[in-house]
Amino acid sequence: MNNSDVVPHCGRLKGTVRVDDNDLRFLRRCVELAADALQQGDEPFGSVLVDANGRLLHEDRNRVASGDKTRHPEFALARWAAENLSPAERAVATVYTSGEHCPMCAAAHAWVGLGRIVYASSSQQLTQWLNDFGAPPSPVRSLPIREVAPAVVVDGPVDELAQQVRELHRRLHSGPGWIPAALRVSRSRVEGSGRKRNTQGMDRRAGFLPEGVAISEATPKQVDDAVAAYEREYLSQDEDEVHKEK
């Protein structure tokens, strides 16, 4: 990966600091922790705390399946740091995480006085993914870290790892009968068109995926390709019929 693969983000001037190989090593560990969280029946988030010398101090994963929705790994690291590190040590420590801090965790990070944050995927990306997957909306508004803690130095996202994180969230929101939101046909649109073929097509809405690929196993690219094929086949025909009716 070269520097062009890393998107400079909030909290620092473009080009001042890049995600290097050490950063990637810790970010990959975060993704591993996120995968472990998913395996344990929790939401896929993982984070690690690293000192100024690159030593891993503490790590955690999401534990909201316990019923306590505040048990985010970033929040846990902030509390651990407050109890175990001096203010000077906290200021030069780095938190790596699979997903950008939520407002609660960003606030905890800032109040404790921790240093840099590096994340694999952004809150904006997660919001889009959850919308694509048809997941229920969060009760808390998604905000960039800089809007909650403007003094914190932040780097991310990293495209290569963000796609891995996306796949974990896709798996979380998949299951029997799961259909990517982008592949769903709007019932109101279908019924409004009066086209019986389209109504029948609702049961074949994933028919543009490669042969033998189940919806719950489709990769992001396969979903994107299927959406494009669906739009070419059906949406353009719907528009042609609307013009004819006029």
Phi, psi and chi 1 to 4 in degrees:
 res  aa     phi    psi   chi1   chi2   chi3   chi4
   1 MET       -  134.9  174.8  177.4  -65.9      -
   2 ASN  -107.2  175.7   56.0   46.1      -      -
   3 ASN   -61.8  -27.8  -72.0  -16.2      -      -
   4 SER   -68.3  -17.9   64.1      -      -      -
   5 ASP   -79.9  -11.4  -65.0  -38.8      -      -
   6 VAL  -102.2  126.9  179.4      -      -      -
   7 VAL   -90.7  113.9 -180.0      -      -      -
   8 PRO   -59.1  137.8  -20.7   32.5      -      -
   9 HIS  -130.1 -164.7 -160.7   61.8      -      -
  10 CYS   -62.2  153.4   55.3      -      -      -
  11 GLY    92.3   -3.0      -      -      -      -
  12 ARG  -152.9  157.6   68.2  164.3   61.2 -104.3
  13 LEU   -72.4  141.9  -62.0  176.4      -      -
  14 LYS   -56.6  127.6 -178.6  176.2  179.8  179.1
  15 GLY    88.6   -0.1      -      -      -      -
  16 THR   -77.9  -39.1   56.2      -      -      -
  17 VAL  -139.1  139.8  172.4      -      -      -
  18 ARG  -115.5  160.8  -60.6  -67.9 -173.9  176.8
  19 VAL   -79.2  118.5  175.0      -      -      -
  20 ASP  -103.3 -172.0   60.3   22.7      -      -
  21 ASP   -63.2  -37.8  -71.3  -18.6      -      -
  22 ASN   -64.5  -41.2  -76.8  -31.0      -      -
  23 ASP   -59.5  -44.8  -66.9  -31.6      -      -
  24 LEU   -63.0  -36.6  -68.6  174.3      -      -
  25 ARG   -61.0  -44.9  176.5  165.1   60.9   91.9
  26 PHE   -72.5  -35.2  -69.9  120.9      -      -
  27 LEU   -64.5  -38.3  -74.7  175.3      -      -
  28 ARG   -63.8  -36.9  -69.7 -171.4 -179.1  101.7
  29 ARG   -62.9  -37.9  177.0   54.8 -175.4  160.2
  30 CYS   -61.2  -42.3  -66.6      -      -      -
  31 VAL   -65.5  -37.3  175.9      -      -      -
  32 GLU   -61.9  -42.8  -69.6  175.4   -4.7      -
  33 LEU   -65.1  -38.0  -70.5  166.7      -      -
  34 ALA   -63.5  -42.0      -      -      -      -
  35 ALA   -64.1  -38.1      -      -      -      -
  36 ASP   -64.8  -40.1  179.7   61.4      -      -
  37 ALA   -59.6  -44.9      -      -      -      -
  38 LEU   -62.3  -42.3 -176.5   62.8      -      -
  39 GLN   -60.8  -32.3 -176.6   67.7   27.6      -
  40 GLN   -88.5    8.0  -61.3  -57.6  -42.6      -
  41 GLY    87.0   19.5      -      -      -      -
  42 ASP  -114.7  177.8 -137.7  -49.8      -      -
  43 GLU   -76.8  144.1  -64.2  178.1    2.5      -
  44 PRO   -81.1   84.2   30.4  -35.2      -      -
  45 PHE  -136.5  139.9  -64.7   91.0      -      -
  46 GLY  -146.5  147.7      -      -      -      -
  47 SER  -145.6  152.6  -52.7      -      -      -
  48 VAL  -134.3  152.0  -57.7      -      -      -
  49 LEU  -114.0  128.1  177.0   65.0      -      -
  50 VAL  -126.9  137.8  176.6      -      -      -
  51 ASP   -82.7 -179.0   70.4   11.7      -      -
  52 ALA   -64.2  -21.2      -      -      -      -
  53 ASN   -96.3    8.8  -63.4  -45.0      -      -
  54 GLY    81.6   18.5      -      -      -      -
  55 ARG   -94.2  130.0 -177.9  168.6   62.2   96.9
  56 LEU   -71.8  121.6 -165.8  154.2      -      -
  57 LEU   -96.3  -41.2  -62.0  173.3      -      -
  58 HIS  -160.8  153.8 -162.6   60.6      -      -
  59 GLU  -146.7  158.1   62.4 -179.3   31.0      -
  60 ASP  -160.7  169.7 -152.4  -15.9      -      -
  61 ARG  -132.4  171.9   61.3  168.0  177.9   82.1
  62 ASN   -63.0  141.2 -129.2   44.6      -      -
  63 ARG  -136.7   31.2  -59.4 -178.3 -172.7  -82.8
  64 VAL   -73.6  -12.6  -60.0      -      -      -
  65 ALA   -64.9  -15.4      -      -      -      -
  66 SER   -67.5  -16.0   65.6      -      -      -
  67 GLY   108.8  -16.3      -      -      -      -
  68 ASP   -95.1  104.8 -178.2   -8.9      -      -
  69 LYS   -74.7   -2.0  -62.9  -59.7 -176.3  180.0
  70 THR   -91.4   -0.1   68.5      -      -      -
  71 ARG   -84.4   63.1  -65.1 -165.8   65.4 -177.9
  72 HIS   -87.3  146.6  -63.7 -172.3      -      -
  73 PRO   -63.4  -35.2   22.2  -33.8      -      -
  74 GLU   -65.8  -37.7  -55.9   88.7  -12.4      -
  75 PHE   -67.0  -41.3 -166.4   80.6      -      -
  76 ALA   -62.8  -40.0      -      -      -      -
  77 LEU   -66.6  -38.3  -66.4 -173.0      -      -
  78 ALA   -62.4  -42.9      -      -      -      -
  79 ARG   -68.3  -39.8  -61.7 -164.7   64.8  169.1
  80 TRP   -62.4  -43.3 -175.3   92.4      -      -
  81 ALA   -62.2  -41.2      -      -      -      -
  82 ALA   -62.6  -32.4      -      -      -      -
  83 GLU   -88.3  -20.0  -65.0  171.3   -2.5      -
  84 ASN  -122.6  -12.3  -66.8  -82.6      -      -
  85 LEU  -121.5  150.9  -58.6  178.1      -      -
  86 SER   -76.1  162.0   68.7      -      -      -
  87 PRO   -54.9  -38.9  -29.0   37.4      -      -
  88 ALA   -66.2  -39.3      -      -      -      -
  89 GLU   -68.7  -38.6  -70.1  171.0  -33.9      -
  90 ARG   -64.8  -38.7  -64.0 -162.0  -65.5  -92.2
  91 ALA   -63.2  -27.0      -      -      -      -
  92 VAL  -107.2    6.1  -67.2      -      -      -
  93 ALA   -85.2  154.9      -      -      -      -
  94 THR  -119.1  137.0  -61.4      -      -      -
  95 VAL  -105.6  123.8  171.4      -      -      -
  96 TYR  -105.3  141.8  -64.5   88.3      -      -
  97 THR  -151.0  152.0 -174.5      -      -      -
  98 SER   -70.8  -27.2   60.8      -      -      -
  99 GLY  -138.3  144.5      -      -      -      -
 100 GLU   -52.9  141.8 -176.4  175.9    5.9      -
 101 HIS   -55.1  141.2  -70.9   42.8      -      -
 102 CYS   -75.8  169.2   72.3      -      -      -
 103 PRO   -55.8  -39.6  -29.8   37.7      -      -
 104 MET   -60.8  -47.0  174.8 -173.6   72.5      -
 105 CYS   -72.5  -35.4  -65.2      -      -      -
 106 ALA   -63.8  -40.6      -      -      -      -
 107 ALA   -65.3  -44.2      -      -      -      -
 108 ALA   -61.2  -42.5      -      -      -      -
 109 HIS   -57.8  -46.4 -176.8  102.2      -      -
 110 ALA   -69.8  -43.0      -      -      -      -
 111 TRP   -64.1  -35.3  -80.0  117.8      -      -
 112 VAL   -75.2  -23.6  167.4      -      -      -
 113 GLY    87.9   29.5      -      -      -      -
 114 LEU   -75.7  164.1  -76.6  165.7      -      -
 115 GLY   -89.8 -131.0      -      -      -      -
 116 ARG   -63.7  150.1  178.0 -179.8  175.1 -132.6
 117 ILE  -119.4  134.6  -65.9  173.8      -      -
 118 VAL  -128.0  126.2 -172.8      -      -      -
 119 TYR  -127.4  151.4   55.3   79.5      -      -
 120 ALA   -80.8  -36.3      -      -      -      -
 121 SER  -135.1  150.1   59.8      -      -      -
 122 SER   -93.8  163.4   69.7      -      -      -
 123 SER   -63.2  -36.7  -64.1      -      -      -
 124 GLN   -62.3  -43.5 -177.9  179.1   12.8      -
 125 GLN   -62.4  -45.4  -72.2  174.1  -43.5      -
 126 LEU   -61.3  -42.5  178.0   60.3      -      -
 127 THR   -58.8  -43.3  -61.1      -      -      -
 128 GLN   -66.2  -43.1 -178.4   60.6   56.4      -
 129 TRP   -60.7  -47.4  -62.2  -21.3      -      -
 130 LEU   -62.2  -36.4  -64.0 -177.8      -      -
 131 ASN   -64.7  -43.2 -179.2   66.1      -      -
 132 ASP   -61.4  -36.2  -68.8  -16.1      -      -
 133 PHE   -84.2   -4.1  -58.0  149.7      -      -
 134 GLY    71.1   26.1      -      -      -      -
 135 ALA   -74.9  152.7      -      -      -      -
 136 PRO   -65.1  148.2   22.0  -33.0      -      -
 137 PRO   -67.6  152.4   25.5  -34.7      -      -
 138 SER   -72.9  146.6  169.2      -      -      -
 139 PRO   -74.8   -8.9   27.7  -35.5      -      -
 140 VAL  -118.6  133.9  177.7      -      -      -
 141 ARG   -63.6  136.5  178.6 -179.4  -64.0  176.2
 142 SER   -79.3  126.0  177.4      -      -      -
 143 LEU  -132.3  144.0  -63.9  171.8      -      -
 144 PRO   -63.4  151.3  -18.1   30.0      -      -
 145 ILE   -54.9  -39.2  -67.8  170.0      -      -
 146 ARG   -63.1  -23.3   67.6  173.2  177.4  179.1
 147 GLU   -80.3  -18.6  -67.1 -168.8   22.1      -
 148 VAL  -100.8  -42.1 -179.8      -      -      -
 149 ALA  -133.9   77.7      -      -      -      -
 150 PRO   -63.8  -19.3   20.7  -32.2      -      -
 151 ALA   -87.3   -9.1      -      -      -      -
 152 VAL   -79.0  135.0  175.4      -      -      -
 153 VAL   -79.8  129.2  173.3      -      -      -
 154 VAL  -132.0  139.8 -178.4      -      -      -
 155 ASP  -133.4  142.5  -75.5  -61.7      -      -
 156 GLY   138.3  170.6      -      -      -      -
 157 PRO   -83.4  174.4   32.4  -36.0      -      -
 158 VAL  -117.3  113.6  177.7      -      -      -
 159 ASP   -54.0  -45.9  -70.6  -14.1      -      -
 160 GLU   -57.4  -46.5  169.9 -166.4  -13.6      -
 161 LEU   -79.2  -30.3  -62.1  178.1      -      -
 162 ALA   -59.6  -37.7      -      -      -      -
 163 GLN   -65.9  -34.4  -70.7  -54.1  -52.5      -
 164 GLN   -67.7  -40.0  -64.6  178.3   31.8      -
 165 VAL   -64.9  -41.7  175.2      -      -      -
 166 ARG   -57.1  -42.7 -177.3 -171.0 -169.8  -80.8
 167 GLU   -62.8  -37.7  174.1   61.3   15.1      -
 168 LEU   -63.5  -42.6  -66.9  175.2      -      -
 169 HIS   -69.2  -33.8  -74.7  -77.4      -      -
 170 ARG   -61.7  -42.4 -174.6 -166.8   66.6   78.6
 171 ARG   -66.1  -36.8  -73.2  165.6   52.8 -167.8
 172 LEU   -60.5  -40.9  172.0   66.2      -      -
 173 HIS   -97.9   11.8  -64.9  -74.3      -      -
 174 SER   -99.6  171.1   66.6      -      -      -
 175 GLY   159.4 -173.4      -      -      -      -
 176 PRO   -56.1  124.3  -23.6   33.8      -      -
 177 GLY    80.7    1.9      -      -      -      -
 178 TRP   -68.8  134.7  175.2   79.9      -      -
 179 ILE  -128.7  126.6  -56.2  -67.3      -      -
 180 PRO   -54.9  137.6  -23.0   33.6      -      -
 181 ALA   -54.9  -36.1      -      -      -      -
 182 ALA   -66.8  -18.4      -      -      -      -
 183 LEU   -97.3   -4.1  -71.6  179.8      -      -
 184 ARG   -77.7  142.7  -62.8  173.9 -173.9  161.5
 185 VAL   -95.8  131.1  177.1      -      -      -
 186 SER   -68.2  121.6  167.5      -      -      -
 187 ARG   -62.6  -39.5 -179.4  174.7  -65.8  -84.8
 188 SER   -64.1  -36.4   60.8      -      -      -
 189 ARG   -69.4  -42.3  177.3  170.1 -173.5  169.9
 190 VAL   -64.2  -49.1  169.4      -      -      -
 191 GLU   -66.8  -33.8  -66.5  176.6  -11.0      -
 192 GLY   -67.7  -28.7      -      -      -      -
 193 SER   -77.5  -21.4   69.7      -      -      -
 194 GLY    70.7   18.6      -      -      -      -
 195 ARG   -98.7  109.8  -63.3  175.6   64.6 -156.7
 196 LYS   -62.2  -35.2 -174.5  175.9 -179.9 -179.5
 197 ARG   -60.5  -38.1 -175.2  171.4   66.6   84.9
 198 ASN   -70.1  -36.9 -102.2    9.7      -      -
 199 THR   -61.6  -42.9  -56.4      -      -      -
 200 GLN   -64.7  -33.7  -65.3  171.7  -19.7      -
 201 GLY   -66.8  -16.4      -      -      -      -
 202 MET   -60.8  -29.8  -67.1 -179.1   70.8      -
 203 ASP   -80.7   -6.9  -64.4  -31.0      -      -
 204 ARG  -119.6   23.8  -55.5 -166.7  -57.2  -89.4
 205 ARG   -65.0  -16.5   51.1 -169.4  172.6  -94.7
 206 ALA  -101.7   15.0      -      -      -      -
 207 GLY   -67.3  -10.2      -      -      -      -
 208 PHE   -90.4   -1.4  -68.4   97.5      -      -
 209 LEU   -73.2  156.2  -69.7  171.1      -      -
 210 PRO   -57.0  148.6  -25.7   35.4      -      -
 211 GLU   -57.0  132.0 -176.3  176.9   -4.6      -
 212 GLY    86.7   -2.7      -      -      -      -
 213 VAL   -96.5  117.8  174.7      -      -      -
 214 ALA   -73.9  152.1      -      -      -      -
 215 ILE   -58.1  -43.5  -63.7  170.3      -      -
 216 SER   -69.8  -12.0   61.2      -      -      -
 217 GLU  -107.5   -1.1  -60.7  -60.6  -36.1      -
 218 ALA   -67.4  140.6      -      -      -      -
 219 THR   -79.3  162.4   66.1      -      -      -
 220 PRO   -54.5  -40.2  -29.5   36.9      -      -
 221 LYS   -66.6  -40.3 -175.4  177.9 -174.0  -53.5
 222 GLN   -63.7  -38.0  -72.7  171.6  -27.8      -
 223 VAL   -65.3  -45.6  170.0      -      -      -
 224 ASP   -59.9  -43.7  -69.3  -18.0      -      -
 225 ASP   -64.7  -38.6  -69.9  -14.6      -      -
 226 ALA   -66.3  -40.0      -      -      -      -
 227 VAL   -61.3  -45.8  169.8      -      -      -
 228 ALA   -61.7  -41.8      -      -      -      -
 229 ALA   -66.4  -40.5      -      -      -      -
 230 TYR   -61.3  -45.4  165.3   78.4      -      -
 231 GLU   -62.7  -40.0  -69.5  177.5  -13.9      -
 232 ARG   -63.8  -39.9  -73.3 -166.1  -59.9  -90.6
 233 GLU   -79.0  -44.8  174.9   69.4   17.9      -
 234 TYR  -104.7  -48.6  -72.8  105.8      -      -
 235 LEU   -63.7  -39.3  -60.2 -170.0      -      -
 236 SER   -65.8  -35.7   60.8      -      -      -
 237 GLN   -68.9  -38.3  -68.1 -177.3   23.7      -
 238 ASP   -60.6  -43.2  -77.8  -15.0      -      -
 239 GLU   -65.7  -38.3  -69.4  170.2   -0.9      -
 240 ASP   -62.9  -41.1  -71.9  -16.4      -      -
 241 GLU   -68.6  -36.5  -68.7 -159.2    2.3      -
 242 VAL   -61.6  -42.3  168.5      -      -      -
 243 HIS   -64.2  -38.1  -71.1  -53.6      -      -
 244 LYS   -65.1  -40.6  -71.3  178.6 -178.4  177.8
 245 GLU   -63.6  -34.7  -68.9  173.3   -1.2      -
 246 LYS   -69.2      -  -69.6 -178.7  178.7 -179.6
